[in-house]
Structure formats: structure tokens, C-alpha cells
Amino acid sequence: MSLVAADALPGEFAFTDADFEALARLARSEFGLSLAVSKKPLVYSRLARRLRARGLGSFRDYMALLDLESESAERLELVSALTTNVTSFFREKHHFETLCEALIPELGLQRRVRIWSAGCSSGQEPFSIAMTLLNFLPPGTRDTRILATDIDPAILRKARQGRYAAEDCETVPADYRHRWLRPVAGEPEMVETGPDLRALISFAELNLICDWPFNGPFDAIFCRNVAIYFDQETQQRLWTRFSGMLRAGGFLFIGHSERLSGPALAEFTTAGVTTYRKRASHGPSRPT
Ligand SMILES: C[S@@+](CC[C@H](N)C(=O)[O-])C[C@H]1O[C@@H](n2cnc3c(N)ncnc32)[C@H](O)[C@@H]1O
């Protein structure tokens, strides 16, 4: 009979409050994730499969494993298990309308266009941005690039493939679908993004709470439904860092349940639902 501490959840693996606190500390310091104690049952159910996969008997053993320097891949599995990759094409459609109605018309003669999709998951967000830009700025007319980053290497592999179930593409406007998505040979249920779209996007692995190896400035940053996992201090630091990456007048788009707060509020004006613009007085960042 195994000894299970009184505060452990009933189930296959021992998971004490001390284990939970150690896990929450690690998730916060390495990934900015905020795990309230009320999430303990959810954390248990999300991570139980990792313990099974690694042949471990308790969360204490799992914590010991995560501590090993050689286990960086397991630490990423942890983030993957604690966050979701839910996304879709043209999610929160009003942000794409703002691209068409405000950002693109204001570009004027500006040749260099830079957009960052931060926390891009399986790629539907940067591909939606790419379709919107290409519709108004045909290939070759500007120097246009989209940087698409995520912490999760497995989801980035999927994003780079750019292959999606046809039914997941129903939110793509029909004319965009015909122009930039094509059937996958031999897989009638699947479609893939075409070369014009892919050519605009660079995918890269990036933990948003670590250093960013680029300078910008960006014309727009999409960081939607990512900061929701972070504690308030991490969120506020992120908003301020985004401000430093945007040109004056640049757009910041965040998720439907997220709000800007803290010192960065002074650096932005509100420009629509979960849409912010960097104030001119804060000036552009250094170009790369
Ligand atoms: C719910 S998805 C959002 C996808 C897309 N932005 C959207 O709104 O449809 C959240 C993404 O954030 C990523 N993520 C979580 N923590 C992160 C971190 N510390 N740094 C970078 N990405 C992170 C996850 O891997 C996941 O793909």
C-alpha cells in the first residue's frame, strides 16, 4: 500500500500541496505562468499523462526530473500541458478589420512592414495576417515580413507545415480561400497554405518572458490569448516590452479576456475592442 499525504488528491499519483507549490514556482519563474491553488485538480489531470509517459510514481519524482538541466524538453511539455493551443483562422475578426481599415491605409509610402504574432500556436493567426496583408499589398510591392513565435516546438512544427483540416478553414473568407489555400494531394479532407503566404512568415521558438533576440520596430503586434496564463506582474512587464518594440502609432492586439494594465497604459491609447496604439510621444524603437 502506498502512503499518500493527507493533502494529496485521490488518484493514481501522490500530489501534495508542497508538490503543487514547487510546481507553481517553477511554472512562474521559467514561463510566467500563474497557477492559483484552485487549479490543483486541473494541473493534476493535465500532468498525469506526463507522469505516465515518463514512468513516474509521484509528482515529487516529476519535480525532481524537471529540475535536471538535461530535461529542457520535459519543461516544454509542462508548458504545453498547462496551456492550450486553441486557435482559429480570423479569430476575433475585428482585429483583421482594423488591419484593413486603419493600419494598411495609413502605411502611405512606408516600404517596410513588420508584424509580430507572439504566441502563434499552430499558425492560423499569422496565416490570417498574411492573407489580409497580401490582399491589399500584393507580393513585391513592399518589404513585408511576419514574425510568428511560440514557446512550444511541437506546435511550431505544425504551424510550419501549414496544413489544416478543410473544415477548420471555413472562417477564412471564400475569396481568400480560393486564392491562397489549396487541396493537399491524396488527402481530400486537408488543405494547405500556398507559397505566397509562407514566404511572408518566419516561424521561431521564443519564450516571451525571456530575452527577445530582435529589435523591431513592428507596425503591429498580435499577442492574443497568451498573457491570460501569466500573473499580473508578468503581464505588465510584457505590455511595457511590447511598447518598446512598436513604432509610434503601432497597434497592439490582445485577446478578448485580456486588458492592458500597469505603466504601459500611459504609452498606449485605446483604438477599439482589445486594440491599442502606441502614443507618438513615446517614439519609435530602434530599427533592426
Ligand atoms: C491559446 S494559444 C493562442 C493562439 C493565438 N494567439 C490565438 O489567439 O488564436 C496560446 C499560445 O501561447 C503559447 N505560450 C504559452 N506560454 C508562452 C510563453 N511563455 N511564451 C511564448 N508562448 C507561450 C502556447 O504555446 C500557445 O500556443
The ligand as a Gaussian input file, in Angstrom:
#p B3LYP/6-31G(d) Opt

LIG

0 1
 C       -4.424000      29.803000     -26.779000
 S       -2.989000      29.872000     -27.793000
 C       -3.256000      31.416000     -28.612000
 C       -3.035000      31.334000     -30.102000
 C       -3.349000      32.601000     -30.885000
 N       -2.575000      33.726000     -30.429000
 C       -4.829000      32.916000     -30.830000
 O       -5.258000      33.814000     -30.094000
 O       -5.600000      32.238000     -31.521000
 C       -1.728000      30.253000     -26.593000
 C       -0.312000      30.009000     -27.089000
 O        0.602000      30.640000     -26.191000
 C        1.767000      29.855000     -26.111000
 N        2.509000      30.228000     -24.884000
 C        2.211000      29.945000     -23.594000
 N        3.146000      30.419000     -22.767000
 C        4.081000      31.036000     -23.557000
 C        5.309000      31.729000     -23.291000
 N        5.778000      31.876000     -22.039000
 N        5.996000      32.217000     -24.343000
 C        5.539000      32.066000     -25.612000
 N        4.391000      31.419000     -25.922000
 C        3.675000      30.917000     -24.907000
 C        1.235000      28.428000     -26.108000
 O        2.234000      27.503000     -26.511000
 C        0.067000      28.525000     -27.091000
 O        0.416000      28.133000     -28.393000

